[in-house]
Amino acid sequence: MVPKLPVGTKIHHWSAVAFMLAVWRVSLAEYEVGQKLMMYGFWSTLAFPVNAFLALRVPMDKAKPAWFWALSLVSLVDYILVCFFNWGLHVVWIFNKLLHLR
């Protein structure tokens, strides 16, 4: 449906598949990085309104109903919150790891 899908989007999708295969391959009980990758994926799924908005904007290119603009606002707020918590938890984890290296 998107004839000129940006290269960055293609890289994002292929990376998501590669990470999914990596998570399936490792024992999450043994590898903390695998656990964090799984957590990243979980938080990313909470941004589903963003994906709905991005998918619907193409077929609704001409006439957008009123609810579409509400979806765009919900998507924006959702994306900001999900990114904040997702990245925030990972930053805290990284700092904890760095502080306990001594």
VOGU-779920 format. One record per residue (C-alpha): residue in three letters; x, y, z. Coordinates in pm, whole numbers, plus 50000, padded with zeros to 5 digits. Layout:
REM VOGU-779920
alaXYZ;...
END
This chain:
REM VOGU-779920
met500005000050000;val502995023050046;pro504815022749713;lys507805043249831;leu508385029250179;pro511395047550326;val514615027750368;gly514615036050740;thr511215019550780;lys512394988550594;ile515484986650818;his513234990351124;his510994961551013;trp513914938450928;ser515584946751260;ala512394938351448;val512284904251277;ala515974898151352;phe515514907251719;met512454884951741;leu514454855651604;ala517274863451850;val514864863452145;trp513474829852033;arg517024816452018;val518344826052363;ser517384814252707;leu515784844552870;ala516514830153216;glu520264832153141;tyr520664863452930;glu519644896553079;val520054914052744;gly517434890252600;gln515124899552886;lys515594936552813;leu514984930552443;met511744912952534;met510804941952763;tyr511534966452480;gly509214946552255;phe506484946152519;trp506594983852563;ser506644988452186;thr503374969252152;leu501714994952378;ala502215020252100;phe499655002351877;pro497585034351829;val500625049351655;asn500765020051414;ala497015022851352;phe497385059851278;leu500345054151044;ala498525026250861;leu495235045250824;arg496735077850703;val497575062650364;pro494095050550260;met492515081350420;asp494765105250233;lys491955127350101;ala489025129050343;lys489855122350705;pro486935117750949;ala486845136751279;trp487865106151482;phe491085103951281;trp492345136351434;ala491515123051782;leu493495091651696;ser496445113351596;leu496395131051934;val496035098352128;ser498885083951921;leu501155113351997;val500555111752374;asp500825073752373;tyr504095074352178;ile505685100152409;leu504705080652722;val505755046752584;cys509125060052465;phe509745077452797;phe509075046253005;asn510665021852762;trp513885041152719;gly513855052853080;leu513805017253215;his516635007652983;val518725037953083;val518225029253452;trp519274993253380;ile522405004553193;phe523405028553472;asn522855001053731;lys525114978153530;leu527805005053501;leu527665013453872;his528044977053974;leu531054970053752;arg533484979654027;
END
